[in-house]
Amino acid sequence: ADDVAQDAFILGFEQVAEFRGEGAFAGWIKRIAARLYLRRMKKDARLFLTDQTPDEEDHSALDEPRTASRMDLDTALKALSGVERLCVSLCYGGDLSHSEAAEALNLPLGTVKSHVKRGLDKLRARLAPEAGLGATRLGHV
């Protein structure tokens, strides 16, 4: 997260002439950070998928459950709509508050909260049965 913030400030400094002053400068920087975060997530996802070749000698028995859960989560995240995945990723993967995510995405706060709630509900519904957890137990994690 620190790398993304630093990169956002550097990019903002380099592109400060493009800031039109229509909104808060902090919001403009947060939007840059959100875009950088998403690019990094996509890049990391591609690297994760290309690094995970089916080679039995490289995987220990302890890594299999973790790899399976990671793949389950990746599959569940892909089932979300783009905006739900973005809001959930920023709020939970990017450690932004709902307000910060709303500002970064230029969306109303209520809309971001709705997308996060719907996204989490869909993730719970997909992951709870596979993990052998009840929806109520997973809901309190």
C-alpha positions in Angstrom: 0.0 0.0 0.0 2.9 2.3 0.7 4.3 1.7 -2.7 1.0 2.6 -4.4 0.7 5.8 -2.3 4.3 6.8 -3.2 3.7 6.1 -6.8 0.5 8.0 -6.8 2.2 11.1 -5.4 5.0 10.9 -7.9 2.6 10.4 -10.8 0.4 13.3 -9.4 3.5 15.5 -9.3 4.4 14.6 -12.8 0.9 15.2 -14.1 -0.1 18.2 -11.9 -0.7 20.3 -15.0 -3.6 18.0 -15.8 -5.4 18.7 -12.5 -8.3 20.9 -13.5 -9.3 22.1 -10.0 -12.9 20.8 -10.4 -12.6 18.9 -7.1 -10.4 18.4 -4.2 -6.7 17.8 -4.9 -6.7 14.9 -2.4 -9.6 13.2 -4.3 -7.6 13.5 -7.5 -4.6 11.9 -5.9 -6.8 9.1 -4.5 -8.3 8.4 -7.9 -4.7 8.1 -9.3 -3.9 5.7 -6.4 -7.0 3.7 -7.0 -6.1 3.2 -10.7 -2.5 2.3 -9.8 -3.8 -0.2 -7.2 -6.1 -1.8 -9.7 -3.3 -2.1 -12.3 -1.0 -3.7 -9.7 -3.8 -6.1 -8.6 -4.3 -7.2 -12.3 -0.5 -7.6 -12.7 -0.2 -9.6 -9.5 -3.1 -11.8 -10.5 -1.5 -12.5 -13.9 1.9 -13.3 -12.2 0.1 -15.5 -9.7 -1.6 -17.5 -12.4 1.5 -17.8 -14.5 3.6 -18.9 -11.5 1.1 -21.6 -10.5 2.1 -24.3 -13.0 1.0 -27.8 -12.2 4.3 -29.1 -11.1 3.9 -31.6 -8.2 7.5 -31.5 -7.0 7.3 -27.8 -6.3 4.2 -28.1 -4.0 4.2 -29.5 -0.5 1.1 -30.9 1.1 0.9 -27.8 3.3 0.7 -25.4 0.3 -2.3 -27.2 -1.4 -5.1 -25.9 0.9 -3.7 -22.4 0.7 -3.4 -22.6 -3.1 -6.9 -24.1 -3.3 -8.4 -21.3 -1.1 -6.6 -18.7 -3.2 -8.0 -20.1 -6.3 -11.5 -20.3 -4.8 -11.2 -16.6 -3.8 -10.0 -15.6 -7.2 -12.9 -17.5 -8.8 -15.4 -16.0 -6.4 -14.0 -12.5 -7.1 -14.3 -13.0 -10.8 -18.0 -13.7 -10.3 -18.6 -10.2 -9.0 -19.5 -7.4 -11.3 -16.6 -5.1 -12.1 -17.7 -2.3 -9.8 -18.4 -4.7 -6.9 -15.0 -6.3 -7.3 -13.4 -2.8 -7.5 -15.2 -1.5 -4.3 -14.5 -4.7 -2.3 -10.8 -4.7 -3.5 -10.3 -1.1 -2.5 -12.0 -1.3 0.9 -10.6 -4.7 1.9 -7.5 -5.2 -0.2 -6.5 -1.6 -0.4 -7.4 -0.7 3.2 -9.5 2.3 2.1 -12.5 3.4 4.1 -15.8 3.5 2.3 -15.6 7.3 2.1 -12.1 7.2 0.7 -13.1 4.6 -1.9 -16.1 6.7 -2.9 -13.9 9.8 -3.3 -11.3 7.8 -5.3 -13.9 6.4 -7.6 -16.0 9.5 -7.8 -19.1 7.6 -6.6 -21.6 8.5 -3.9 -20.8 7.0 -0.5 -24.1 5.0 -0.4 -23.4 3.5 -3.8 -19.9 2.3 -2.7 -21.5 0.8 0.5 -24.1 -1.0 -1.6 -21.5 -2.4 -4.0 -19.3 -3.6 -1.0 -22.3 -5.2 0.8 -23.6 -6.9 -2.4 -20.0 -8.1 -3.2 -19.4 -9.5 0.2 -22.8 -11.2 0.2 -21.9 -12.9 -3.1 -18.5 -13.9 -1.8 -20.0 -15.4 1.4 -22.6 -17.3 -0.6 -19.9 -18.7 -2.9 -17.2 -19.4 -0.3 -19.1 -20.6 2.7 -20.3 -23.9 1.3 -16.9 -24.7 -0.1 -15.2 -23.9 3.2 -17.8 -25.9 5.2 -18.8 -22.8 7.1 -22.3 -21.6 7.7 -23.2 -18.2 6.2 -23.6 -16.8 9.7 -20.2 -17.8 10.8 -18.5 -16.5 7.7 -20.5 -13.3 8.0 -18.7 -12.6 11.3 -15.2 -13.0 10.0 
